[in-house]
Amino acid sequence: MTEEGKARRLPRRTYEKELLRLQTELVKLQEWVRAEGARLVVVFEGRDAAGKGGTIKRVTEHLNPRVARIAALPTPTERERTQWYFQRYVEQLPAGGEIVLFDRSWYNRAGVEHVMGFCTHEEYRLFLRQCPIFERMLVEDGILLRKYWFSVSDDEQLDRFRRRLDDPLRRWKLSPMDLESVTRWEAYSRAKDEMFVHTDITEAPWFVVESDDKRRARVNMIAHLLDSVPYRRPEEAPSILALPPRPPSTGYQRPPRDLQTYVPDHAAGL
């Protein structure tokens, strides 16, 4: 990120305050999805190190994993390679009252598979023809489909790659495929442009998230998602839950501590 970009970075205090407000709204959205039996699909795409994973983490941080789950599919098996391309993604789609966030999605074929030569030219062209039809079918069936492309500059991506290489807690995020993308920047750019031409459709448009500033990208994306879904913001109402009084003791006594194995007090030595 340039010095000018760093100067315009969203201040941490402002970011944390707004993120908490947005996450509170996400809980309300979740409850609406569950109560209405709605089906919400959110697709996260973009270049490597564009900030998709961090944003997904903030979206799901306070949500119920039984309602909101992440679909991050591994490399297809030999059996899956013989299926209709969209088939294994269909299996991940939500039932009523569920939210699914795709950490990369069927758009792998339009990006990494195409650029790296993991699919044939015919398979790639077939995807570009079928994808808009597939997504229209999802929307016509009532699924709420939102697609976000996280856009990062080449300088910022390189900077993030360097930081990951130097950080043992984040080095696992890097793969040979990620590093290969450095030398194929223009190829990925052309692939993204071609993908948008075919799949930026009225029923399921692409929304681009500028992500050189991760904090700004996270709150912008979450705010847009909330604004795009017609969930009802319930008025404050008395909670139907109430903590019952503890009943009188019936004489229970806890077993002696030496009969159980406790985790050592590591914190005592800090």
ZIFENGI-V120421 format. One record per backbone hydrogen bond with DSSP energy under -1.0 kcal/mol. CO is the residue of the C=O (numbers start at 1). NH is the residue of the N-H. E is the energy in kcal/mol with one decimal. If there is no record, write none. Layout:
((CO	NH	E) (CO	NH	E))
//
This chain:
((2	6	-2.6) (3	7	-1.9) (4	8	-1.3) (6	9	-1.1) (11	15	-2.7) (12	16	-3.0) (13	17	-2.0) (14	18	-2.3) (15	19	-2.9) (16	20	-2.0) (17	21	-1.6) (18	22	-2.6) (19	23	-2.7) (20	24	-1.8) (21	25	-1.7) (22	26	-2.2) (23	27	-1.5) (24	28	-1.4) (25	29	-2.6) (26	30	-2.6) (27	31	-2.2) (28	32	-2.1) (29	33	-2.7) (30	34	-2.4) (31	35	-2.6) (32	36	-2.7) (33	37	-1.0) (33	38	-1.5) (38	97	-2.0) (38	98	-1.0) (39	144	-3.2) (40	100	-2.6) (41	146	-2.6) (42	102	-2.8) (43	148	-2.9) (44	104	-1.6) (45	150	-3.0) (47	50	-1.5) (51	55	-1.6) (52	56	-2.6) (53	57	-2.2) (54	58	-1.7) (55	59	-2.3) (56	60	-2.3) (60	63	-1.4) (64	67	-2.2) (64	68	-2.9) (67	99	-3.1) (69	101	-2.5) (71	103	-1.9) (77	81	-1.8) (79	82	-1.2) (80	83	-1.3) (84	87	-2.1) (86	90	-2.1) (87	91	-1.4) (89	92	-1.2) (90	93	-1.5) (95	98	-1.3) (98	40	-2.0) (99	69	-2.4) (100	42	-2.5) (101	71	-2.8) (102	44	-2.4) (102	104	-1.5) (105	108	-1.9) (106	109	-1.4) (107	111	-1.0) (108	113	-2.5) (111	115	-2.9) (112	116	-2.6) (113	118	-2.1) (113	119	-1.1) (120	124	-2.2) (121	125	-2.5) (122	126	-2.3) (123	127	-2.1) (124	128	-2.0) (125	129	-1.5) (126	130	-2.7) (127	131	-3.0) (130	134	-3.0) (131	135	-2.7) (132	136	-2.1) (133	137	-2.1) (134	138	-1.8) (135	139	-2.3) (136	140	-2.9) (137	141	-1.5) (138	143	-2.2) (139	142	-1.7) (144	41	-3.3) (146	43	-3.3) (147	207	-2.0) (148	45	-2.7) (149	209	-3.3) (150	47	-1.0) (151	211	-3.0) (153	157	-2.3) (154	158	-2.2) (155	159	-2.1) (156	160	-2.2) (157	161	-2.5) (158	162	-2.3) (159	163	-2.1) (160	164	-2.2) (161	165	-2.2) (162	166	-1.5) (167	170	-1.5) (167	171	-1.2) (170	173	-1.7) (171	174	-1.7) (175	179	-2.1) (176	180	-2.0) (177	181	-1.2) (179	182	-1.2) (184	188	-2.5) (185	189	-2.0) (186	190	-2.6) (187	191	-2.1) (188	192	-2.4) (189	193	-2.3) (190	194	-2.4) (191	195	-2.3) (192	196	-2.3) (193	197	-1.9) (194	198	-1.5) (195	199	-2.4) (196	200	-1.9) (199	201	-1.8) (207	149	-2.6) (209	151	-2.8) (213	217	-2.5) (214	218	-2.4) (215	219	-2.0) (216	220	-2.3) (217	221	-2.5) (218	222	-2.4) (219	223	-2.3) (220	224	-2.1) (221	225	-2.5) (222	226	-2.4) (223	227	-2.2) (224	228	-1.8) (229	231	-1.9) (256	259	-1.6) (257	260	-1.9) (264	266	-2.0) (266	269	-1.4) (267	270	-1.5))
//
